């Protein structure tokens, strides 16, 4: 629906319009929200942002468990792209019970511990 509203019908249109990141992020969030509706125990879905700077695209919370997801559409993801995940983890004040993930168009895992 977001692509339709933006008059985008192909991925190439999205890239040309500079909207591929927003559309991929929207798609991932919608897929997770749909799956959450089917779960026997639902998570709270939010995002996280400091007043100026880093953000995390999607944060799922269920009890003490927190999963943070950053969505990237670019061909490369650098350690700097993970700053929001690192800062959220620091703000939570714990490592246990939290997980982080980067979802993007390439097949490579990055650790938020990398600097």
C-alpha positions as CSV (number, residue, x, y, z in Angstrom):
1,X,0.0,0.0,0.0
2,X,2.9,2.4,0.8
3,X,4.4,1.8,-2.7
4,X,1.0,2.3,-4.3
5,X,0.5,5.6,-2.5
6,X,4.0,6.7,-3.6
7,X,3.2,5.7,-7.2
8,X,6.0,3.0,-7.1
9,X,5.3,-0.2,-9.0
10,X,8.8,-1.8,-9.2
11,X,11.9,-2.0,-7.1
12,X,13.7,0.0,-9.7
13,X,11.1,2.8,-9.3
14,X,11.7,2.7,-5.5
15,X,15.5,3.0,-6.0
16,X,15.1,5.9,-8.5
17,X,12.8,7.7,-6.1
18,X,15.2,7.1,-3.2
19,X,12.4,5.2,-1.3
20,X,13.8,1.7,-1.2
21,X,14.9,1.9,2.4
22,X,11.6,3.2,3.7
23,X,9.7,0.6,1.6
24,X,11.8,-2.3,2.8
25,X,11.5,-1.1,6.4
26,X,7.7,-0.8,6.0
27,X,7.5,-4.3,4.5
28,X,9.6,-5.9,7.2
29,X,7.6,-4.2,10.0
30,X,4.3,-5.2,8.4
31,X,5.4,-8.9,8.0
32,X,6.5,-9.0,11.7
33,X,3.3,-7.3,12.8
34,X,1.2,-9.9,10.8
35,X,3.2,-12.8,12.3
36,X,2.8,-11.3,15.8
37,X,-1.0,-11.4,15.4
38,X,-0.8,-15.2,14.9
39,X,1.5,-15.7,17.9
40,X,0.0,-17.3,21.0
41,X,1.8,-14.8,23.1
42,X,2.0,-11.4,21.4
43,X,4.9,-9.0,21.6
44,X,4.7,-5.2,21.9
45,X,6.0,-3.6,18.7
46,X,7.6,-0.2,18.8
47,X,10.7,1.7,17.6
48,X,13.5,3.4,19.5
49,X,15.1,6.7,18.9
50,X,17.2,9.2,20.8
51,X,16.1,12.8,20.5
52,X,19.0,13.5,18.1
53,X,20.7,10.7,16.2
54,X,20.5,7.0,16.4
55,X,17.4,4.9,16.0
56,X,16.3,1.3,15.9
57,X,13.6,0.5,13.3
58,X,11.7,-2.1,15.2
59,X,11.8,-3.2,18.9
60,X,9.8,-6.3,20.0
61,X,9.2,-6.7,23.7
62,X,7.6,-9.7,25.4
63,X,8.1,-9.8,29.2
64,X,11.8,-9.3,29.8
65,X,12.8,-10.3,26.3
66,X,13.7,-7.6,23.8
67,X,14.5,-8.1,20.2
68,X,15.8,-5.1,18.2
69,X,15.7,-5.1,14.4
70,X,17.5,-2.7,12.1
71,X,16.5,-2.9,8.4
72,X,19.0,-1.8,5.7
73,X,18.4,-1.9,1.9
74,X,21.9,-0.8,0.8
75,X,24.5,-3.0,-0.8
76,X,26.8,-2.6,2.2
77,X,26.2,-2.3,6.0
78,X,29.0,-0.9,8.1
79,X,29.7,-1.0,11.8
80,X,28.4,2.6,12.1
81,X,25.0,1.4,10.9
82,X,24.7,-0.6,14.1
83,X,25.1,2.3,16.5
84,X,21.4,2.5,17.2
85,X,21.4,-1.2,18.2
86,X,24.4,-0.6,20.5
87,X,22.9,2.5,22.1
88,X,19.6,0.7,22.7
89,X,21.5,-2.2,24.3
90,X,23.3,0.3,26.6
91,X,20.1,2.1,27.5
92,X,18.5,-1.2,28.4
93,X,21.5,-1.7,30.8
94,X,21.8,-5.4,30.1
95,X,22.9,-8.0,27.6
96,X,20.8,-10.9,28.7
97,X,17.2,-11.0,27.5
98,X,18.0,-8.9,24.5
99,X,18.9,-9.7,20.9
100,X,19.7,-7.6,17.9
101,X,19.4,-8.2,14.2
102,X,20.2,-6.5,10.9
103,X,18.0,-7.3,8.0
104,X,19.2,-6.3,4.5
105,X,19.3,-7.4,0.9
106,X,22.7,-9.1,1.3
107,X,23.7,-12.3,3.0
108,X,26.2,-11.3,5.7
109,X,25.9,-11.2,9.5
110,X,27.4,-8.4,11.6
111,X,27.9,-8.4,15.3
112,X,27.0,-5.3,17.2
113,X,30.1,-5.9,19.2
114,X,32.2,-4.9,16.2
115,X,33.6,-1.4,16.3
